[in-house]
Amino acid sequence: MFIGREEESARLKSLWGEKRLRMAVLYGRRRVGKTALIRHFLQDKPGVFFTASSNSAALNVENLRHAMVLSGLFAPEKVEDAPMKAMKGTLESLFSRSEEMPFVLVMDEYPYLARALPELSTELAGLALAHAEKSRLLLILSGSQLSFMEEHVLGAQSPFQALSPIAIKLAPLDFFTLRRHFDLFRSEDAIRLYGIIGGTVQYLSWFGGARDVRQILVEHVLNPQSRLFEEPGHLLRQEVREGAVYNGILSAIASGAERLCDIAERTGLETGACSLYLNRLITLDLVRKEHPAGEENSRKTLYVVEHPLFRFLFRYIPQNLSTLTLGCTEPVLDLIAKDEPSYLHYVFAAICRQWLRALQKSDPSLQTFGRIGRYWGTNPKTRAQIYLDVAARDEACGMLCGKSFWGGEPVQKAHVESFLASCRGLDAQRYFVFATSGFADDCKALEYEKLSLVSLDDMLSRFP
């Protein structure tokens, strides 16, 4: 089942509708759904879909020619012509055909092809420009190696700049979109699972029909032979050289070291060197650099592991690797269970921010607020340190302040009052309190125009 990606699908559909030479660059980290989106888009359109591999130039050219025949757009005897055996001749044939009829050419995993054929990008861009007047080709270059796609395909020095490529970067799906894939799980188990795999749909297919979170943990997450267990290593080997250093940084952040000085201390790195490694992880979408909501230019900075699978595995695996290698999962499961309130509070808070961002699009009263994130700092009135799970700022009116409660009993009136008191001095104009277990009856007396009490059931009913 294909879900979500309405905005990305609409952009591709718009490009196809122009019926002239256009180029799109579709990229995002591994397993995020690039191929699924392309397959969905190509369902009712003529097209050549080619996936490059880490092989020789000759083998990749042969595979491209095979894809051309399978598309039904090229007669086998024409593809077998001698000039076609070179990549330039193959590309020339594709562009010539696009002058006769519109079709889509997808080159998936383009970095492999470009490395096998160093002159390919220049030749491809040159041929596209030569045929631009008559061609009706929609060229889609797709890839998972983010740094290559951003620098060599979309970068200022890329030969493709002359084609004005449309960049489409796929982000993982949010919880409420992915919830449709979690329909066989209880709501709180769906959040637990989201805290492990995030918005990567493909990981769900690796569970073999398992519907119990504990079983999934034992068989597919904590098992050293499983694909999920090995996934971070595969990705890092593809993108970086000093794997041990990056492993140490990711482990430090996932374990709670969010400030640069703390990360450097945990890893034994100088802060300058640590900052360079962090910047590399940021370009790979594995780490995110955060500032307090409404203070984007502030020097107050926290680093978080962006990829949920990385965050989960680097939080629990490094110190327990020997135990898991021996096949002893029970001690690690016990550790995860004890840590669950802290870990899942973070996950649920992120889901609350997703929910509020979705609501912001349709609620005019929220549209004056800026980026919804989190907030930390000193309360200017009480001088106490404050941390908000959800926050946004309206420069004219003040702040939006939010708190999330994971698990346990329904939230009591005293908890809500304590939160409201902690926000005094922040010039708060809107308050949101989120709770997976709902609220005690006496909390209803507190709710008014500026204060919204939102249970998990409320969240799911608004954006099912």
C-alpha positions as CSV (number, residue, x, y, z in Angstrom):
1,M,0.0,0.0,0.0
2,F,1.4,3.4,-1.0
3,I,0.5,6.2,1.4
4,G,1.4,9.8,1.8
5,R,3.8,11.8,-0.4
6,E,1.0,13.9,-1.8
7,E,3.1,17.0,-2.2
8,E,6.0,15.2,-3.9
9,S,3.6,13.3,-6.2
10,A,2.0,16.6,-7.2
11,R,5.3,18.1,-8.0
12,L,6.3,15.2,-10.3
13,K,2.8,15.2,-11.9
14,S,3.2,19.0,-12.6
15,L,6.6,18.4,-14.3
16,W,5.1,15.6,-16.4
17,G,2.2,17.8,-17.4
18,E,4.6,20.3,-19.0
19,K,5.4,17.9,-21.8
20,R,8.8,19.4,-22.4
21,L,12.3,18.6,-21.2
22,R,12.4,18.8,-17.5
23,M,14.6,17.4,-14.8
24,A,13.9,16.4,-11.2
25,V,16.4,15.3,-8.6
26,L,14.8,12.9,-6.0
27,Y,16.9,12.1,-3.1
28,G,16.8,11.1,0.6
29,R,18.4,8.6,2.9
30,R,18.1,4.9,2.4
31,R,14.7,3.1,2.7
32,V,12.9,6.5,2.9
33,G,10.6,5.6,0.0
34,K,12.1,7.0,-3.1
35,T,11.6,3.9,-5.3
36,A,8.1,3.5,-4.0
37,L,7.2,7.0,-5.0
38,I,8.7,6.6,-8.4
39,R,6.9,3.3,-9.0
40,H,3.6,5.0,-7.9
41,F,4.3,7.9,-10.2
42,L,5.1,5.6,-13.2
43,Q,2.0,3.5,-12.9
44,D,0.1,5.2,-15.8
45,K,3.0,6.7,-17.7
46,P,5.5,5.5,-20.3
47,G,8.9,5.3,-18.8
48,V,12.3,3.7,-18.6
49,F,13.3,2.7,-15.0
50,F,16.9,1.9,-14.5
51,T,18.7,1.2,-11.2
52,A,22.5,1.6,-11.3
53,S,24.7,-0.7,-9.3
54,S,28.2,-0.6,-7.9
55,N,29.6,-2.4,-11.0
56,S,31.6,-1.7,-14.1
57,A,30.6,1.0,-16.6
58,A,30.0,-1.7,-19.2
59,L,27.7,-3.7,-17.0
60,N,25.7,-0.6,-16.1
61,V,25.3,0.4,-19.8
62,E,24.1,-3.2,-20.6
63,N,21.6,-3.0,-17.7
64,L,20.3,0.4,-19.0
65,R,19.8,-1.0,-22.5
66,H,17.9,-4.0,-21.0
67,A,15.7,-1.6,-19.1
68,M,15.0,0.3,-22.3
69,V,13.8,-3.0,-24.0
70,L,11.6,-3.9,-21.0
71,S,9.9,-0.5,-21.1
72,G,8.4,-1.4,-24.5
73,L,9.5,2.0,-25.9
74,F,12.5,0.6,-27.8
75,A,12.7,-2.3,-30.2
76,P,15.3,-5.0,-29.2
77,E,17.1,-4.8,-32.5
78,K,17.7,-1.1,-32.2
79,V,19.0,-1.4,-28.7
80,E,21.5,-4.0,-29.9
81,D,23.0,-1.7,-32.5
82,A,26.7,-1.3,-32.1
83,P,26.7,2.4,-31.2
84,M,24.3,1.7,-28.4
85,K,27.0,-0.2,-26.5
86,A,28.6,3.0,-25.5
87,M,26.8,5.2,-22.9
88,K,26.8,8.3,-25.1
89,G,25.1,6.4,-27.9
90,T,22.6,4.9,-25.5
91,L,21.7,8.4,-24.1
92,E,21.5,9.8,-27.7
93,S,18.9,7.1,-28.5
94,L,16.9,8.0,-25.4
95,F,16.8,11.7,-26.2
96,S,16.0,11.1,-29.8
97,R,13.0,8.9,-28.8
98,S,11.8,11.6,-26.5
99,E,11.4,13.9,-29.5
100,E,8.9,11.4,-30.9
101,M,6.9,10.9,-27.7
102,P,7.0,12.0,-24.1
103,F,8.2,9.6,-21.5
104,V,10.0,9.4,-18.1
105,L,13.6,8.3,-17.7
106,V,14.5,7.3,-14.2
107,M,18.2,6.7,-13.3
108,D,18.0,5.4,-9.7
109,E,21.1,5.2,-7.5
110,Y,22.7,7.7,-9.8
111,P,25.9,8.1,-7.8
112,Y,26.9,4.5,-8.6
113,L,26.5,5.3,-12.3
114,A,28.3,8.6,-12.1
115,R,31.3,7.1,-10.3
116,A,31.6,4.3,-12.9
117,L,31.4,6.9,-15.7
118,P,33.2,10.1,-14.5
119,E,32.2,12.0,-17.6
120,L,28.5,11.0,-17.5
121,S,27.1,14.1,-15.8
122,T,28.7,16.4,-18.4
123,E,27.6,14.2,-21.3
124,L,24.1,13.8,-20.0
125,A,23.6,17.5,-19.4
126,G,25.1,18.3,-22.7
127,L,22.8,16.0,-24.6
128,A,19.8,17.3,-22.7
129,L,20.7,20.9,-23.7
130,A,21.2,19.8,-27.3
131,H,17.8,18.2,-27.5
132,A,16.0,20.8,-25.2
133,E,14.0,22.4,-28.0
134,K,12.2,19.3,-29.1
135,S,12.6,16.8,-26.3
136,R,9.6,15.9,-24.1
137,L,11.6,13.8,-21.6
138,L,11.1,14.0,-17.9
139,L,14.5,13.0,-16.5
140,I,14.6,11.9,-12.9
141,L,17.9,11.3,-11.1
142,S,17.5,9.5,-7.8
143,G,20.0,8.6,-5.1
144,S,20.5,7.8,-1.4
145,Q,24.0,9.2,-1.0
146,L,23.0,12.7,0.2
147,S,26.4,14.4,0.0
148,F,26.9,13.3,-3.6
149,M,23.5,14.3,-4.8
150,E,23.7,17.7,-3.1
151,E,27.2,18.5,-4.2
152,H,27.6,16.8,-7.6
153,V,24.1,16.9,-8.9
154,L,22.5,19.9,-7.3
155,G,25.6,21.9,-6.4
156,A,26.5,25.2,-8.0
157,Q,29.3,23.7,-10.1
158,S,27.2,20.8,-11.4
159,P,26.7,20.7,-15.2
160,F,23.0,20.0,-14.5
161,Q,22.5,23.6,-13.2
162,A,21.9,24.6,-16.8
163,L,18.8,22.4,-16.8
164,S,17.3,24.1,-13.7
165,P,16.6,20.8,-11.9
166,I,13.8,20.6,-9.4
167,A,15.1,19.2,-6.1
168,I,12.7,16.9,-4.2
169,K,14.2,15.7,-0.9
170,L,12.2,13.0,0.7
171,A,11.9,13.1,4.5
172,P,10.7,10.2,6.6
173,L,6.9,10.1,7.0
174,D,5.4,11.6,10.1
175,F,3.7,9.4,12.7
176,F,0.2,10.3,11.6
177,T,0.8,9.4,8.0
178,L,2.6,6.2,9.0
179,R,-0.2,5.4,11.5
180,R,-2.1,3.8,8.6
181,H,0.7,1.1,8.5
182,F,0.4,0.7,12.3
183,D,-3.3,-0.1,12.3
184,L,-2.7,-3.6,13.7
185,F,-0.9,-2.1,16.7
186,R,-2.4,-0.5,19.8
187,S,-1.9,3.3,19.8
188,E,0.9,3.2,22.5
189,D,2.6,0.3,20.8
190,A,2.5,2.2,17.5
191,I,4.4,5.0,19.3
192,R,6.9,2.5,20.7
193,L,7.5,1.2,17.2
194,Y,7.7,4.7,15.7
195,G,10.4,5.4,18.4
196,I,12.5,2.5,16.9
197,I,12.0,2.8,13.1
198,G,10.6,6.3,12.7
199,G,9.0,7.2,9.4
200,T,10.8,4.5,7.3
201,V,8.0,2.4,5.8
202,Q,10.3,-0.3,4.4
203,Y,11.5,-1.4,7.8
204,L,8.0,-2.6,8.6
205,S,8.3,-5.2,5.7
206,W,11.3,-6.7,7.5
207,F,9.2,-7.8,10.5
208,G,7.7,-10.8,8.7
209,G,4.2,-10.2,10.0
210,A,5.2,-9.9,13.7
211,R,2.7,-7.8,15.6
212,D,4.2,-7.9,19.1
213,V,6.7,-5.1,20.0
214,R,8.7,-7.4,22.3
215,Q,9.0,-10.0,19.6
216,I,10.1,-7.4,17.1
217,L,12.8,-6.2,19.5
218,V,14.1,-9.7,20.1
219,E,14.0,-11.0,16.5
220,H,14.5,-7.9,14.4
221,V,16.2,-5.1,16.4
222,L,18.4,-6.6,19.1
223,N,19.5,-9.6,17.0
224,P,23.0,-9.1,15.7
225,Q,22.1,-11.1,12.6
226,S,19.1,-9.0,11.7
227,R,19.0,-6.4,8.9
228,L,17.9,-3.6,11.3
229,F,20.8,-4.3,13.6
230,E,23.2,-4.0,10.7
231,E,21.6,-1.0,9.0
232,P,23.5,1.8,10.7
233,G,26.8,0.2,9.9
234,H,25.9,-0.3,6.3
235,L,24.9,3.4,5.9
236,L,28.0,4.8,7.7
237,R,30.4,2.6,5.6
238,Q,28.8,4.0,2.5
239,E,29.1,7.6,3.6
240,V,32.1,8.1,5.9
241,R,35.6,6.7,6.5
242,E,36.3,7.1,10.2
243,G,33.4,4.9,11.3
244,A,34.7,4.5,14.8
245,V,34.7,8.2,15.5
246,Y,31.2,8.7,14.1
247,N,30.0,5.7,16.1
248,G,31.3,7.3,19.2
249,I,29.6,10.6,18.5
250,L,26.3,9.1,17.7
251,S,26.4,6.9,20.9
252,A,27.2,10.0,23.0
253,I,24.3,12.0,21.6
254,A,21.9,9.1,21.8
255,S,22.9,8.6,25.4
256,G,22.0,12.1,26.4
257,A,25.0,14.3,25.6
258,E,23.3,17.1,23.6
259,R,25.8,20.0,23.9
260,L,29.0,20.2,22.0
261,C,31.2,20.3,25.1
262,D,29.5,17.2,26.5
263,I,29.8,15.3,23.2
264,A,33.5,16.2,22.9
265,E,34.1,15.2,26.5
266,R,32.4,11.8,26.0
267,T,34.3,11.0,22.8
268,G,37.7,12.5,23.8
269,L,37.7,14.8,20.9
270,E,38.7,18.5,20.8
271,T,35.6,20.6,20.4
272,G,36.8,22.0,17.0
273,A,37.3,18.5,15.6
274,C,34.0,17.3,17.1
275,S,32.2,20.2,15.5
276,L,33.5,19.1,12.0
277,Y,32.3,15.6,12.5
278,L,28.9,16.8,13.7
279,N,28.6,19.0,10.6
280,R,29.2,15.9,8.5
281,L,26.5,13.9,10.3
282,I,24.1,16.9,9.8
283,T,24.7,16.8,6.1
284,L,23.8,13.1,6.1
285,D,20.5,13.8,8.0
286,L,21.7,11.6,10.9
287,V,22.1,14.5,13.4
288,R,20.1,17.7,13.7
289,K,21.3,20.9,15.2
290,E,18.6,22.7,17.3
291,H,18.1,26.1,18.7
292,P,15.3,27.2,21.1
293,A,12.1,27.9,19.2
294,G,12.0,31.6,18.3
295,E,15.8,32.0,18.9
296,E,17.2,30.6,15.7
297,N,20.2,32.9,15.9
298,S,20.9,32.0,19.5
299,R,24.2,30.5,20.5
300,K,22.2,28.0,22.6
301,T,22.5,24.8,20.7
302,L,21.6,21.1,21.2
303,Y,22.4,18.2,18.9
304,V,20.0,15.3,18.5
305,V,20.2,12.0,16.6
306,E,17.7,12.6,13.8
307,H,17.3,9.0,12.5
308,P,15.1,7.1,15.1
309,L,16.7,3.7,14.3
310,F,20.2,5.2,14.9
311,R,19.0,6.9,18.1
312,F,17.5,3.7,19.5
313,L,20.4,1.4,18.5
314,F,23.2,3.8,19.6
315,R,21.4,4.3,22.9
316,Y,21.2,0.7,23.8
317,I,23.6,-1.4,21.7
318,P,27.2,-0.2,22.3
319,Q,27.4,-1.0,26.0
320,N,25.4,-4.2,25.6
321,L,27.0,-5.6,22.4
322,S,28.8,-8.5,24.2
323,T,25.6,-9.5,25.9
324,L,23.6,-9.5,22.7
325,T,26.3,-11.3,20.8
326,L,26.0,-14.2,23.3
327,G,22.3,-14.3,22.6
328,C,21.2,-12.8,25.9
329,T,18.5,-10.4,25.2
330,E,16.6,-10.4,28.5
331,P,19.0,-8.1,30.4
332,V,18.9,-5.6,27.5
333,L,15.1,-5.8,27.4
334,D,15.0,-5.0,31.1
335,L,17.2,-2.0,30.6
336,I,15.0,-0.7,27.7
337,A,11.9,-1.2,29.9
338,K,13.4,0.8,32.8
339,D,14.5,3.6,30.4
340,E,11.2,3.6,28.5
341,P,9.5,6.5,30.3
342,S,12.5,8.8,29.4
343,Y,13.0,7.5,25.9
344,L,9.3,7.5,24.9
345,H,8.6,10.9,26.5
346,Y,11.1,12.2,23.9
347,V,9.4,10.3,21.1
348,F,5.9,11.3,22.1
349,A,6.9,15.0,22.4
350,A,8.2,14.8,18.8
351,I,4.8,13.4,17.7
352,C,3.1,16.2,19.6
353,R,5.1,18.8,17.6
354,Q,4.2,17.0,14.4
355,W,0.5,17.1,15.3
356,L,0.7,20.8,16.1
357,R,2.5,21.6,12.8
358,A,-0.3,19.8,11.0
359,L,-2.9,21.8,13.0
360,Q,-1.1,25.0,12.3
361,K,-1.8,24.7,8.6
362,S,-5.5,24.8,9.1
363,D,-6.0,26.9,12.3
364,P,-5.6,30.6,11.6
365,S,-5.0,31.3,15.3
366,L,-1.8,29.3,15.2
367,Q,-0.5,30.7,11.9
368,T,1.1,33.8,13.4
369,F,3.4,31.6,15.4
370,G,6.7,30.7,13.8
371,R,8.5,27.3,13.7
372,I,7.2,24.8,16.2
373,G,10.1,23.2,18.1
374,R,11.1,23.0,21.7
375,Y,12.5,25.6,24.1
376,W,15.1,25.7,26.9
377,G,16.6,28.5,28.8
378,T,16.1,30.8,31.8
379,N,12.7,32.1,32.6
380,P,13.3,36.0,32.7
381,K,10.8,36.4,35.5
382,T,11.6,33.6,37.9
383,R,15.2,33.1,36.8
384,A,14.5,29.3,36.9
385,Q,15.6,27.0,34.2
386,I,12.7,25.9,32.0
387,Y,12.3,23.3,29.3
388,L,9.3,23.1,27.0
389,D,8.5,20.0,24.9
390,V,6.6,22.1,22.5
391,A,7.1,25.8,21.8
392,A,6.8,28.5,19.1
393,R,7.1,32.3,19.1
394,D,4.9,35.0,17.7
395,E,7.1,38.1,17.7
396,A,4.0,40.4,18.1
397,C,2.0,38.4,20.6
398,G,4.3,36.1,22.6
399,M,4.9,32.4,23.0
400,L,3.1,29.1,22.5
401,C,4.1,26.7,25.3
402,G,3.4,23.0,25.5
403,K,4.1,20.0,27.6
404,S,3.7,16.3,26.9
405,F,3.0,13.4,29.3
406,W,3.8,9.9,28.3
407,G,2.1,6.8,29.9
408,G,1.0,6.4,33.5
409,E,-2.3,7.6,35.0
410,P,-4.4,10.4,33.6
411,V,-2.8,13.8,34.1
412,Q,-3.9,15.5,37.3
413,K,-5.0,19.1,37.7
414,A,-1.9,19.8,39.9
415,H,0.4,18.8,37.0
416,V,-1.3,21.2,34.6
417,E,-1.2,24.0,37.2
418,S,2.5,23.4,37.8
419,F,3.2,23.6,34.1
420,L,1.2,26.9,33.7
421,A,3.1,28.3,36.7
422,S,6.5,27.4,35.2
423,C,5.6,29.5,32.1
424,R,4.9,32.7,33.9
425,G,7.2,35.4,32.6
426,L,7.4,33.9,29.1
427,D,4.6,36.1,27.8
428,A,2.7,32.9,26.8
429,Q,-0.4,33.4,24.7
430,R,-1.3,29.7,24.0
431,Y,-0.8,26.6,26.1
432,F,-1.1,23.0,25.0
433,V,-0.9,20.0,27.3
434,F,-0.7,16.5,25.6
435,A,-1.2,13.2,27.4
436,T,-1.3,9.6,26.2
437,S,-3.5,8.6,29.1
438,G,-5.8,11.5,29.0
439,F,-6.7,13.9,31.9
440,A,-8.5,13.6,35.2
441,D,-12.0,15.0,35.3
442,D,-11.1,18.1,37.4
443,C,-8.7,19.2,34.6
444,K,-11.6,20.3,32.5
445,A,-12.2,23.2,34.7
446,L,-8.8,24.6,33.7
447,E,-9.4,24.5,30.0
448,Y,-10.2,27.8,28.3
449,E,-9.5,29.7,25.1
450,K,-5.8,29.8,25.6
451,L,-5.3,26.3,27.1
452,S,-5.9,23.1,25.2
453,L,-5.8,19.7,26.8
454,V,-5.2,17.1,24.1
455,S,-5.3,13.4,24.7
456,L,-3.7,10.8,22.4
457,D,-7.2,9.8,21.3
458,D,-7.9,13.5,20.4
459,M,-4.7,13.6,18.4
460,L,-5.6,10.4,16.4
461,S,-9.2,11.5,15.8
462,R,-8.1,14.8,14.4
463,F,-5.5,13.3,12.1
464,P,-6.3,9.6,11.9
